[in-house]
Amino acid sequence: MGSAARTDTDSSLGTHDLETGMRASRVGTVVPIMAIAVALLFVFNSAGLVRWTQNLPPSTFNTALSDAANAWHDAMTAAGPARLFEVVKDAIEVDLR
């Protein structure tokens, strides 16, 4: 009787109808989504990239990485996306550290 009651509840909620034709999501869809998110962060939050590279331990490689991040941020500021990000961030009063 317990399983019958559960089946009736599921049927009344339309659970079976909602699941019809659905397939399990593939993990492979996560990689492109993450790549797009990281690319958007690099473009719009280039100042965050600069802050991150400045907090790396000192080394020749990290210094070169920091220089590249600064050049990238300068390019994104000149092109506009970094300025747009700062304007929106200031408008909604969010402090990103």
N, CA, C and O atoms as a GROMACS GRO file, in nm:
protein
  388
    1MET      N    1   0.082  -0.118   0.000
    1MET     CA    2   0.000   0.000   0.000
    1MET      C    3   0.087   0.126   0.000
    1MET      O    4   0.050   0.226  -0.061
    2GLY      N    5   0.202   0.120   0.069
    2GLY     CA    6   0.292   0.234   0.073
    2GLY      C    7   0.346   0.270  -0.064
    2GLY      O    8   0.352   0.388  -0.099
    3SER      N    9   0.386   0.168  -0.143
    3SER     CA   10   0.439   0.197  -0.276
    3SER      C   11   0.330   0.242  -0.371
    3SER      O   12   0.355   0.322  -0.461
    4ALA      N   13   0.208   0.191  -0.352
    4ALA     CA   14   0.097   0.233  -0.437
    4ALA      C   15   0.064   0.379  -0.410
    4ALA      O   16   0.036   0.455  -0.503
    5ALA      N   17   0.068   0.418  -0.284
    5ALA     CA   18   0.040   0.558  -0.250
    5ALA      C   19   0.146   0.650  -0.310
    5ALA      O   20   0.114   0.758  -0.359
    6ARG      N   21   0.271   0.606  -0.308
    6ARG     CA   22   0.380   0.684  -0.366
    6ARG      C   23   0.361   0.697  -0.516
    6ARG      O   24   0.385   0.804  -0.572
    7THR      N   25   0.320   0.590  -0.583
    7THR     CA   26   0.298   0.593  -0.727
    7THR      C   27   0.184   0.687  -0.761
    7THR      O   28   0.193   0.761  -0.858
    8ASP      N   29   0.077   0.684  -0.682
    8ASP     CA   30  -0.035   0.773  -0.706
    8ASP      C   31   0.007   0.919  -0.691
    8ASP      O   32  -0.034   1.005  -0.768
    9THR      N   33   0.090   0.946  -0.589
    9THR     CA   34   0.137   1.083  -0.567
    9THR      C   35   0.224   1.128  -0.683
    9THR      O   36   0.210   1.240  -0.731
   10ASP      N   37   0.315   1.040  -0.727
   10ASP     CA   38   0.401   1.076  -0.839
   10ASP      C   39   0.319   1.102  -0.964
   10ASP      O   40   0.345   1.198  -1.037
   11SER      N   41   0.220   1.018  -0.989
   11SER     CA   42   0.137   1.035  -1.108
   11SER      C   43   0.056   1.163  -1.100
   11SER      O   44   0.040   1.232  -1.201
   12SER      N   45   0.006   1.195  -0.982
   12SER     CA   46  -0.076   1.315  -0.970
   12SER      C   47   0.008   1.441  -0.991
   12SER      O   48  -0.044   1.544  -1.035
   13LEU      N   49   0.137   1.434  -0.959
   13LEU     CA   50   0.224   1.549  -0.978
   13LEU      C   51   0.277   1.560  -1.120
   13LEU      O   52   0.338   1.660  -1.157
   14GLY      N   53   0.254   1.456  -1.200
   14GLY     CA   54   0.301   1.458  -1.337
   14GLY      C   55   0.448   1.425  -1.351
   14GLY      O   56   0.509   1.458  -1.452
   15THR      N   57   0.506   1.360  -1.251
   15THR     CA   58   0.648   1.328  -1.254
   15THR      C   59   0.684   1.246  -1.376
   15THR      O   60   0.783   1.274  -1.443
   16HIS      N   61   0.604   1.147  -1.405
   16HIS     CA   62   0.634   1.061  -1.520
   16HIS      C   63   0.623   1.138  -1.651
   16HIS      O   64   0.702   1.115  -1.743
   17ASP      N   65   0.527   1.229  -1.660
   17ASP     CA   66   0.512   1.309  -1.781
   17ASP      C   67   0.632   1.402  -1.801
   17ASP      O   68   0.678   1.421  -1.913
   18LEU      N   69   0.682   1.459  -1.690
   18LEU     CA   70   0.796   1.549  -1.700
   18LEU      C   71   0.922   1.475  -1.741
   18LEU      O   72   1.006   1.531  -1.813
   19GLU      N   73   0.937   1.352  -1.697
   19GLU     CA   74   1.058   1.276  -1.725
   19GLU      C   75   1.056   1.208  -1.860
   19GLU      O   76   1.159   1.160  -1.907
   20THR      N   77   0.941   1.202  -1.925
   20THR     CA   78   0.931   1.138  -2.055
   20THR      C   79   1.014   1.215  -2.156
   20THR      O   80   1.000   1.336  -2.171
   21GLY      N   81   1.100   1.146  -2.225
   21GLY     CA   82   1.182   1.207  -2.328
   21GLY      C   83   1.307   1.275  -2.275
   21GLY      O   84   1.388   1.324  -2.355
   22MET      N   85   1.325   1.281  -2.146
   22MET     CA   86   1.446   1.343  -2.091
   22MET      C   87   1.560   1.243  -2.094
   22MET      O   88   1.539   1.123  -2.082
   23ARG      N   89   1.678   1.293  -2.110
   23ARG     CA   90   1.795   1.207  -2.105
   23ARG      C   91   1.892   1.264  -2.004
   23ARG      O   92   1.890   1.384  -1.975
   24ALA      N   93   1.973   1.180  -1.953
   24ALA     CA   94   2.071   1.224  -1.853
   24ALA      C   95   2.165   1.326  -1.916
   24ALA      O   96   2.208   1.309  -2.031
   25SER      N   97   2.198   1.430  -1.842
   25SER     CA   98   2.290   1.530  -1.896
   25SER      C   99   2.430   1.471  -1.902
   25SER      O  100   2.470   1.390  -1.818
   26ARG      N  101   2.504   1.514  -2.003
   26ARG     CA  102   2.639   1.463  -2.020
   26ARG      C  103   2.738   1.556  -1.951
   26ARG      O  104   2.722   1.678  -1.951
   27VAL      N  105   2.839   1.497  -1.895
   27VAL     CA  106   2.942   1.575  -1.828
   27VAL      C  107   3.018   1.658  -1.931
   27VAL      O  108   3.073   1.763  -1.897
   28GLY      N  109   3.021   1.614  -2.054
   28GLY     CA  110   3.092   1.686  -2.160
   28GLY      C  111   3.038   1.826  -2.184
   28GLY      O  112   3.108   1.910  -2.240
   29THR      N  113   2.914   1.853  -2.144
   29THR     CA  114   2.860   1.988  -2.163
   29THR      C  115   2.915   2.086  -2.060
   29THR      O  116   2.904   2.207  -2.078
   30VAL      N  117   2.973   2.035  -1.953
   30VAL     CA  118   3.026   2.122  -1.848
   30VAL      C  119   3.152   2.193  -1.896
   30VAL      O  120   3.173   2.310  -1.865
   31VAL      N  121   3.236   2.125  -1.970
   31VAL     CA  122   3.364   2.183  -2.013
   31VAL      C  123   3.343   2.308  -2.099
   31VAL      O  124   3.406   2.410  -2.070
   32PRO      N  125   3.258   2.306  -2.202
   32PRO     CA  126   3.239   2.430  -2.279
   32PRO      C  127   3.178   2.542  -2.196
   32PRO      O  128   3.212   2.659  -2.215
   33ILE      N  129   3.087   2.508  -2.106
   33ILE     CA  130   3.025   2.610  -2.022
   33ILE      C  131   3.130   2.676  -1.933
   33ILE      O  132   3.131   2.798  -1.918
   34MET      N  133   3.217   2.595  -1.874
   34MET     CA  134   3.323   2.650  -1.789
   34MET      C  135   3.421   2.734  -1.871
   34MET      O  136   3.466   2.838  -1.825
   35ALA      N  137   3.453   2.689  -1.992
   35ALA     CA  138   3.546   2.764  -2.077
   35ALA      C  139   3.488   2.900  -2.114
   35ALA      O  140   3.560   3.000  -2.115
   36ILE      N  141   3.360   2.904  -2.144
   36ILE     CA  142   3.294   3.031  -2.177
   36ILE      C  143   3.293   3.123  -2.055
   36ILE      O  144   3.318   3.243  -2.068
   37ALA      N  145   3.263   3.068  -1.938
   37ALA     CA  146   3.260   3.148  -1.816
   37ALA      C  147   3.398   3.208  -1.785
   37ALA      O  148   3.408   3.325  -1.750
   38VAL      N  149   3.501   3.127  -1.799
   38VAL     CA  150   3.638   3.176  -1.773
   38VAL      C  151   3.677   3.282  -1.875
   38VAL      O  152   3.739   3.382  -1.840
   39ALA      N  153   3.641   3.260  -2.001
   39ALA     CA  154   3.672   3.359  -2.105
   39ALA      C  155   3.602   3.492  -2.076
   39ALA      O  156   3.662   3.599  -2.092
   40LEU      N  157   3.476   3.486  -2.032
   40LEU     CA  158   3.405   3.610  -1.998
   40LEU      C  159   3.469   3.680  -1.879
   40LEU      O  160   3.476   3.803  -1.875
   41LEU      N  161   3.516   3.603  -1.783
   41LEU     CA  162   3.586   3.663  -1.668
   41LEU      C  163   3.716   3.729  -1.712
   41LEU      O  164   3.749   3.838  -1.666
   42PHE      N  165   3.790   3.664  -1.801
   42PHE     CA  166   3.914   3.723  -1.851
   42PHE      C  167   3.888   3.854  -1.923
   42PHE      O  168   3.967   3.948  -1.911
   43VAL      N  169   3.778   3.862  -1.997
   43VAL     CA  170   3.748   3.982  -2.074
   43VAL      C  171   3.693   4.092  -1.984
   43VAL      O  172   3.741   4.205  -1.988
   44PHE      N  173   3.592   4.059  -1.903
   44PHE     CA  174   3.524   4.163  -1.826
   44PHE      C  175   3.587   4.190  -1.690
   44PHE      O  176   3.582   4.303  -1.642
   45ASN      N  177   3.646   4.091  -1.628
   45ASN     CA  178   3.707   4.111  -1.496
   45ASN      C  179   3.858   4.094  -1.504
   45ASN      O  180   3.918   4.018  -1.428
   46SER      N  181   3.918   4.166  -1.596
   46SER     CA  182   4.064   4.156  -1.613
   46SER      C  183   4.137   4.212  -1.491
   46SER      O  184   4.251   4.173  -1.465
   47ALA      N  185   4.074   4.302  -1.418
   47ALA     CA  186   4.137   4.354  -1.295
   47ALA      C  187   4.151   4.242  -1.192
   47ALA      O  188   4.248   4.240  -1.116
   48GLY      N  189   4.057   4.151  -1.188
   48GLY     CA  190   4.066   4.036  -1.097
   48GLY      C  191   4.183   3.947  -1.133
   48GLY      O  192   4.248   3.890  -1.046
   49LEU      N  193   4.209   3.933  -1.263
   49LEU     CA  194   4.323   3.855  -1.309
   49LEU      C  195   4.454   3.921  -1.264
   49LEU      O  196   4.548   3.853  -1.222
   50VAL      N  197   4.459   4.053  -1.273
   50VAL     CA  198   4.578   4.126  -1.229
   50VAL      C  199   4.598   4.106  -1.079
   50VAL      O  200   4.710   4.079  -1.034
   51ARG      N  201   4.491   4.119  -1.001
   51ARG     CA  202   4.503   4.099  -0.855
   51ARG      C  203   4.550   3.958  -0.823
   51ARG      O  204   4.632   3.938  -0.734
   52TRP      N  205   4.497   3.860  -0.896
   52TRP     CA  206   4.536   3.721  -0.871
   52TRP      C  207   4.685   3.700  -0.899
   52TRP      O  208   4.754   3.635  -0.821
   53THR      N  209   4.734   3.755  -1.010
   53THR     CA  210   4.876   3.736  -1.044
   53THR      C  211   4.967   3.810  -0.946
   53THR      O  212   5.080   3.767  -0.923
   54GLN      N  213   4.921   3.920  -0.889
   54GLN     CA  214   5.002   3.993  -0.792
   54GLN      C  215   5.016   3.917  -0.660
   54GLN      O  216   5.109   3.942  -0.584
   55ASN      N  217   4.924   3.826  -0.634
   55ASN     CA  218   4.930   3.747  -0.510
   55ASN      C  219   5.006   3.616  -0.526
   55ASN      O  220   5.016   3.539  -0.430
   56LEU      N  221   5.059   3.589  -0.643
   56LEU     CA  222   5.138   3.467  -0.664
   56LEU      C  223   5.274   3.483  -0.598
   56LEU      O  224   5.323   3.595  -0.583
   57PRO      N  225   5.337   3.373  -0.559
   57PRO     CA  226   5.471   3.382  -0.501
   57PRO      C  227   5.570   3.437  -0.604
   57PRO      O  228   5.556   3.412  -0.724
   58PRO      N  229   5.670   3.510  -0.559
   58PRO     CA  230   5.766   3.570  -0.652
   58PRO      C  231   5.847   3.463  -0.727
   58PRO      O  232   5.902   3.371  -0.667
   59SER      N  233   5.851   3.480  -0.856
   59SER     CA  234   5.935   3.396  -0.943
   59SER      C  235   5.943   3.465  -1.079
   59SER      O  236   5.865   3.556  -1.108
   60THR      N  237   6.035   3.422  -1.158
   60THR     CA  238   6.050   3.481  -1.292
   60THR      C  239   5.924   3.457  -1.375
   60THR      O  240   5.876   3.548  -1.443
   61PHE      N  241   5.872   3.335  -1.370
   61PHE     CA  242   5.751   3.302  -1.445
   61PHE      C  243   5.632   3.384  -1.398
   61PHE      O  244   5.557   3.438  -1.480
   62ASN      N  245   5.615   3.395  -1.266
   62ASN     CA  246   5.501   3.470  -1.212
   62ASN      C  247   5.511   3.619  -1.242
   62ASN      O  248   5.409   3.686  -1.260
   63THR      N  249   5.633   3.671  -1.249
   63THR     CA  250   5.651   3.811  -1.286
   63THR      C  251   5.610   3.832  -1.431
   63THR      O  252   5.543   3.930  -1.464
   64ALA      N  253   5.649   3.740  -1.518
   64ALA     CA  254   5.609   3.748  -1.659
   64ALA      C  255   5.457   3.734  -1.672
   64ALA      O  256   5.395   3.803  -1.753
   65LEU      N  257   5.399   3.645  -1.593
   65LEU     CA  258   5.254   3.626  -1.594
   65LEU      C  259   5.183   3.753  -1.547
   65LEU      O  260   5.081   3.792  -1.605
   66SER      N  261   5.235   3.817  -1.445
   66SER     CA  262   5.178   3.942  -1.395
   66SER      C  263   5.188   4.053  -1.499
   66SER      O  264   5.094   4.130  -1.518
   67ASP      N  265   5.303   4.060  -1.566
   67ASP     CA  266   5.320   4.159  -1.673
   67ASP      C  267   5.219   4.136  -1.786
   67ASP      O  268   5.161   4.231  -1.839
   68ALA      N  269   5.200   4.011  -1.822
   68ALA     CA  270   5.102   3.977  -1.926
   68ALA      C  271   4.960   4.012  -1.882
   68ALA      O  272   4.880   4.061  -1.961
   69ALA      N  273   4.929   3.987  -1.755
   69ALA     CA  274   4.796   4.020  -1.702
   69ALA      C  275   4.774   4.171  -1.704
   69ALA      O  276   4.665   4.218  -1.735
   70ASN      N  277   4.878   4.247  -1.669
   70ASN     CA  278   4.867   4.394  -1.674
   70ASN      C  279   4.846   4.443  -1.816
   70ASN      O  280   4.764   4.532  -1.839
   71ALA      N  281   4.918   4.385  -1.912
   71ALA     CA  282   4.900   4.424  -2.052
   71ALA      C  283   4.759   4.389  -2.100
   71ALA      O  284   4.696   4.466  -2.172
   72TRP      N  285   4.711   4.272  -2.058
   72TRP     CA  286   4.575   4.229  -2.095
   72TRP      C  287   4.471   4.325  -2.036
   72TRP      O  288   4.376   4.365  -2.103
   73HIS      N  289   4.490   4.361  -1.909
   73HIS     CA  290   4.397   4.453  -1.844
   73HIS      C  291   4.397   4.589  -1.913
   73HIS      O  292   4.292   4.650  -1.933
   74ASP      N  293   4.516   4.637  -1.950
   74ASP     CA  294   4.523   4.764  -2.022
   74ASP      C  295   4.448   4.756  -2.155
   74ASP      O  296   4.378   4.850  -2.193
   75ALA      N  297   4.462   4.643  -2.224
   75ALA     CA  298   4.391   4.625  -2.352
   75ALA      C  299   4.240   4.619  -2.331
   75ALA      O  300   4.165   4.678  -2.409
   76MET      N  301   4.195   4.549  -2.226
   76MET     CA  302   4.052   4.537  -2.200
   76MET      C  303   3.993   4.669  -2.151
   76MET      O  304   3.876   4.698  -2.176
   77THR      N  305   4.074   4.748  -2.080
   77THR     CA  306   4.029   4.880  -2.038
   77THR      C  307   4.016   4.972  -2.159
   77THR      O  308   3.918   5.046  -2.171
   78ALA      N  309   4.114   4.966  -2.248
   78ALA     CA  310   4.109   5.049  -2.370
   78ALA      C  311   3.994   5.008  -2.461
   78ALA      O  312   3.931   5.093  -2.522
   79ALA      N  313   3.967   4.879  -2.470
   79ALA     CA  314   3.861   4.830  -2.557
   79ALA      C  315   3.722   4.853  -2.497
   79ALA      O  316   3.624   4.864  -2.571
   80GLY      N  317   3.714   4.861  -2.364
   80GLY     CA  318   3.586   4.891  -2.302
   80GLY      C  319   3.528   4.790  -2.205
   80GLY      O  320   3.463   4.831  -2.110
   81PRO      N  321   3.548   4.659  -2.224
   81PRO     CA  322   3.482   4.565  -2.134
   81PRO      C  323   3.520   4.580  -1.987
   81PRO      O  324   3.434   4.566  -1.900
   82ALA      N  325   3.645   4.610  -1.958
   82ALA     CA  326   3.687   4.625  -1.818
   82ALA      C  327   3.624   4.749  -1.756
   82ALA      O  328   3.585   4.748  -1.639
   83ARG      N  329   3.612   4.856  -1.835
   83ARG     CA  330   3.545   4.977  -1.784
   83ARG      C  331   3.398   4.951  -1.759
   83ARG      O  332   3.343   4.995  -1.658
   84LEU      N  333   3.334   4.879  -1.851
   84LEU     CA  334   3.193   4.844  -1.835
   84LEU      C  335   3.173   4.762  -1.708
   84LEU      O  336   3.079   4.788  -1.632
   85PHE      N  337   3.259   4.666  -1.684
   85PHE     CA  338   3.250   4.584  -1.564
   85PHE      C  339   3.260   4.670  -1.439
   85PHE      O  340   3.184   4.651  -1.344
   86GLU      N  341   3.355   4.764  -1.438
   86GLU     CA  342   3.372   4.852  -1.322
   86GLU      C  343   3.250   4.940  -1.300
   86GLU      O  344   3.208   4.960  -1.186
   87VAL      N  345   3.192   4.992  -1.407
   87VAL     CA  346   3.072   5.077  -1.396
   87VAL      C  347   2.957   4.997  -1.337
   87VAL      O  348   2.888   5.045  -1.246
   88VAL      N  349   2.935   4.877  -1.388
   88VAL     CA  350   2.827   4.792  -1.337
   88VAL      C  351   2.854   4.753  -1.192
   88VAL      O  352   2.763   4.756  -1.108
   89LYS      N  353   2.977   4.717  -1.162
   89LYS     CA  354   3.013   4.680  -1.024
   89LYS      C  355   2.990   4.796  -0.929
   89LYS      O  356   2.937   4.776  -0.820
   90ASP      N  357   3.027   4.916  -0.969
   90ASP     CA  358   3.006   5.034  -0.884
   90ASP      C  359   2.859   5.066  -0.872
   90ASP      O  360   2.814   5.110  -0.766
   91ALA      N  361   2.782   5.047  -0.980
   91ALA     CA  362   2.639   5.078  -0.978
   91ALA      C  363   2.563   4.987  -0.883
   91ALA      O  364   2.469   5.031  -0.816
   92ILE      N  365   2.603   4.860  -0.875
   92ILE     CA  366   2.534   4.768  -0.784
   92ILE      C  367   2.606   4.757  -0.650
   92ILE      O  368   2.567   4.679  -0.563
   93GLU      N  369   2.711   4.837  -0.636
   93GLU     CA  370   2.786   4.848  -0.510
   93GLU      C  371   2.835   4.714  -0.457
   93GLU      O  372   2.809   4.676  -0.343
   94VAL      N  373   2.907   4.642  -0.543
   94VAL     CA  374   2.967   4.515  -0.505
   94VAL      C  375   3.116   4.534  -0.489
   94VAL      O  376   3.181   4.595  -0.575
   95ASP      N  377   3.171   4.483  -0.381
   95ASP     CA  378   3.314   4.494  -0.357
   95ASP      C  379   3.377   4.357  -0.382
   95ASP      O  380   3.365   4.268  -0.298
   96LEU      N  381   3.444   4.339  -0.494
   96LEU     CA  382   3.508   4.213  -0.527
   96LEU      C  383   3.654   4.221  -0.485
   96LEU      O  384   3.726   4.311  -0.527
   97ARG      N  385   3.696   4.128  -0.404
   97ARG     CA  386   3.835   4.127  -0.359
   97ARG      C  387   3.906   4.007  -0.409
   97ARG      O  388   4.024   3.989  -0.381
   0.00000   0.00000   0.00000
